[in-house]
Amino acid sequence: MKNIQAKIQTFAGAMMVPVILLVLVGFFVGIGSAFTNYILPEGSLLYKLFSMITNMGFMFMGNLQLWFAVAIAFALAKKEKGWAAFAGLILYCCFASGIGCWASLNGWNAETTSVEALISVGYTEQAAMNFNVLWTNAIGFFTYDMGIFSGIICGILAAAVHNRFVDTRLPAMFAFFAGTKFVIIMVALVSVPAAIATYYIWPFIAGGLQGITRFIGESGLFGTFVFGTLDKALLPFGIHHLIAFPIEYSSVGGTMMIDGTLYEGVKNIMNGQAASASATGYIVRNFTNGRLLFQLAGLPGASFAMYRCARKENRKKVASLLVPAVFTLAMVGVSEPMEYTFLFVAPLLYWLVYAPLCGLCYVLAEVFEISINGTALFFMIPNLFQPQKVHAMAAIWLLPLTFVVYYFAFKLIIEKFNLKTPGREDGDIRLMSKKEYNDIRQGTQEAADAEAGADSLEERIIEALGGADNILNVTCCATRLRVSLKDENLLAPDEAWKEYLEARGVVHVKGSVQIIYGVQVQGITTRVKDILHMD
């Protein structure tokens, strides 16, 4: 089970790679459309430039499956990541065209799958519509409309084939086709059975997804509460993206026709509404606006509770820990640094109090019809250009209410159960010296003095991981450094990571470790790889 959990966590981390494009979509579409719809006269130079920006956003959004195929293959590859990304691209094109080719051999194409053609051969209107929505035209190929799932499948397959065959050696006569080139040959061959199998299997999966959509739609506020609670409850395991992404970027989150274009997933629908001059607001049930409440008010309230519960002599140090985390949370919406501040010392507080309260925030945002694009201050910038589409007056009183509820809930639980949140014990928030750290790692004062000096954080991280020879692979997600290890026993103690190596926390998985660093983790990962000469 631990091996399965590790693989799921690695996959969830890979899902974060194409997220930068999803962020760009909101900015490009939201700001570009505001200028072309309401500000600039049609035909002017600026109008044309902002039209190009808007079109780029829709280009990103309309080809999500392609970006996921490339990015996941890149992220899951253990070496030669550039070739793996190329393999993901090749596999996706072969996969999509293969499904269309097999479908045409069975009599299905763009004409025969139209609603009118299906009704003419005996389908009922509802059955014809259900069958018609299975199909689309993706980057020029007639194929199944699988959304991001086709990209996910191709990314995983490409990475698996790449990792299996990247070191393949062939006789001298065929040496040119060995290694990375052999991977490209294999992904093309693998696409054939994958496309044929998908042709027969996907209609059943699509039916299941439609069932999930109906459950979410028909369960109302209960479904919203379950989604919001699970979104936070699964975060410590690193797989919360697997719950959110299908809702946000596939038909599981619903569909909407906007200005003649069908959008799937709540994020895509909101981007479509941002681009539409006729839209008067964003959808209310978008499974994201609840984050507005706990990111801008709930977690700050919890932070204030931890500050108040700390010893008076420790409060300045606690504030220095919590204020930057709250600022990061409010500006860019990265909540893990704040959440891990109390998760590791009070897990029951996290799962039994915090996660359900977050679920309740999602419900309140839906009940009071808060409708806004973005839930962190930086990502709310496009709203400034289209304020008429924002409906968030209820937030004026919901935000202070949320702050108060989180504050008293956390304060009550912390004091009643004497939870060791930051500042409630001596020594739990001080920085460990390098001498103390080396004493822990090596057990000798001499080793500590020898290693003392100006080593960079990344060099010390490598040392704490057991040295370069103990590291198999290094990746990261939005806030975590993820490392596969040969021997977990060589890993530094958790206390050293949190008190000396600037980490927020440590998650142990069999054969690997996740170090929580917050939004600066990407730079740390890059520099660690540079030192290790990876990629």
Number of C-alpha atoms within 10 A of each C-alpha: 7 11 12 10 15 20 14 16 22 22 20 19 26 25 23 18 19 18 17 9 15 16 13 16 24 28 22 24 28 29 22 25 28 24 19 22 17 12 11 15 13 13 9 10 11 14 19 15 14 20 20 15 20 24 18 17 24 20 12 17 23 15 15 22 26 24 24 29 33 29 27 30 34 27 27 25 25 20 17 16 20 16 20 31 25 20 31 34 25 20 30 30 20 22 29 25 22 23 25 25 19 17 19 15 10 9 11 17 18 15 11 15 20 18 20 15 15 19 16 13 10 10 15 13 14 11 13 20 17 16 16 20 14 16 19 19 13 19 14 10 17 21 27 24 21 21 21 21 17 20 28 26 20 32 34 24 23 35 28 17 22 32 20 12 19 21 14 14 14 13 9 9 7 9 13 13 17 18 17 22 17 20 26 25 15 17 26 17 14 17 24 18 13 18 23 17 12 18 17 12 11 15 16 11 13 19 13 13 17 17 13 15 18 14 13 20 16 11 13 13 19 14 17 24 23 17 21 26 22 19 20 22 21 16 14 17 16 21 21 18 19 17 14 17 19 20 23 22 24 23 24 24 27 23 16 19 12 15 13 7 9 12 23 23 21 28 26 26 24 28 23 27 26 27 27 18 15 11 16 15 19 22 23 19 23 25 24 23 26 24 22 24 24 28 28 23 24 26 26 25 26 25 29 23 22 28 24 17 22 22 16 13 11 19 18 14 16 24 19 10 19 20 15 13 23 22 16 20 24 22 16 17 21 20 20 24 24 25 20 20 19 22 18 18 15 18 15 15 19 21 18 12 15 25 21 19 23 28 26 23 27 29 25 22 25 22 13 15 19 24 24 23 28 22 21 20 16 12 17 18 16 22 19 13 17 22 13 11 19 16 19 15 12 15 19 9 9 19 18 15 16 24 22 19 16 25 22 15 17 24 21 14 15 20 14 9 10 12 20 18 23 26 24 23 13 11 12 15 17 14 13 17 14 18 18 15 21 22 16 16 19 12 12 13 13 13 14 19 13 10 13 13 9 8 10 9 15 19 17 18 21 19 16 20 25 20 16 16 12 17 18 14 17 19 22 25 24 18 21 29 24 22 20 21 23 15 16 18 10 15 20 19 15 16 16 21 23 21 19 18 22 16 22 23 24 20 16 13 18 15 15 22 20 23 24 26 24 24 21 13 21 18 12 18 19 17 17 22 17 12 12 17 9 15 11
